[in-house]
Amino acid sequence: MRYFLILIFLMAAPLFASYSLKNEYRIDKYVVDSLDIPRAFLHSKKFLQMKRRYARYKRHHFFDPSKVQTYFIPDLVKIINAQGVPEVFLFMAMAESNFAAHARSSKRAVGVWQFMPATAKKYGLRIDEFVDERKDPYKATNAAIKYLKYLHKMFGKWYLAALAYNAGEGTLLKAIQRAGTDDLMVLIDPTKRYLPKESREYLYKIVMLALMANDKEYRLSSELAYIFSRGEEYDVLPVKVKGAELLDYVAQKIRVKYRYIKELNPHIKRGFTPPDTKRYTIYIPKIKYEEFKERYRPSNKVEGFLVYKIRKGDSLYTIAHRFGVKVSLLKKFNNLRSNLIHPGRSLIIPVAKKHRHIYRVKKGDSFIKIAKKFGVDVKKLKSWNDKRDNLLKIGEQLVILY
């Protein structure tokens, strides 16, 4: 029987009601056993000190449900459980970020699972000017599980996989080499300092958070019980929309506030899906899925984009007029709340496909010849391509709007 899952997620069941504090040590053992942690860990001076300071630790280290989005937490449990890794790793995410999708460390780690850019890309997460999928709780969780499985295969024990996730593979390998063993109690010995302080305390934090989540009194006095037992009206579903689709447009079609769709898709940076892909997955409320099927049709406003560098003297109106788009659309695609823009910065210019053509420069071409061929103004042709001189290179691609 999986005591840990039952105690967390069957809060309203009769089995939960019969649970008492006499089972506390049983839970302690389940948590450490699931991570391959030796039982001596439960009797260590550090762990006993933390338990004595339980109330203060809980106040300072347990996540505050009122300050972060929690809609995805029950789904993370399902993903973790389905992938064959210890359920306790849910609390690794809490230890890393307090479940904050926008969490960012001083070392450039981002998201619920605090992925560094290189590791995130290695495990299939996209990071560019349009999206940062480290902030997608679902994709990031699947990536984190792949990484943890890789680390488990490398080191052979789950507690070592956790330490490597926090400290880095190279740091842990060096620590094991210096210690001459991979025994946990040796590696986290505060006097030997084989690992950085944060890593030495990492497993203590994960275990303590797991125990707090099983604290009946705390669950009932906080929002934790509600978070894990709420109904499916808070569930979300992945759906496919076209590239360069405005989240605002989708929100209108399914009749929810744009702000809500934004909250469900923290990985989308600019309020629209990546324009360089035909289809992209976003998340919507499950209860709105039928409306999505009935009402959503890909918008035909935008099929591509240009990147324009703002020049001195430019305004949103002049830029919008130059490219034949509405100022309101320009603001939406660039997350602008006012008309204020700054020279040197870049704007994404949404472009309708029927007016967009990519021309590859050939030998003998000039701006005058190309403009005449497509019936456009030379000045506009240069402006569309952010050109300030007449130099062209053979093979260079020019955007032509007509």
PyMOL commands that set and color helices and strands:
alter all, ss='L'
color gray80, all
select helices_A, chain A and resi 3-9+14-17+21-34+39-43+45-52+54-61+73-82+87-97+117-122+133-135+137-155+158-167+169-179+184-187+197-200+202-213+216-221+224-229+232-234+247-254+258-264+286-295+316-323+327-333+353-355+367-374+378-384
alter helices_A, ss='H'
color red, helices_A
select strands_A, chain A and resi 236-242+279-285+304-309+346-351+356-360+397-401
alter strands_A, ss='S'
color yellow, strands_A
deselect
rebuild
show_as cartoon
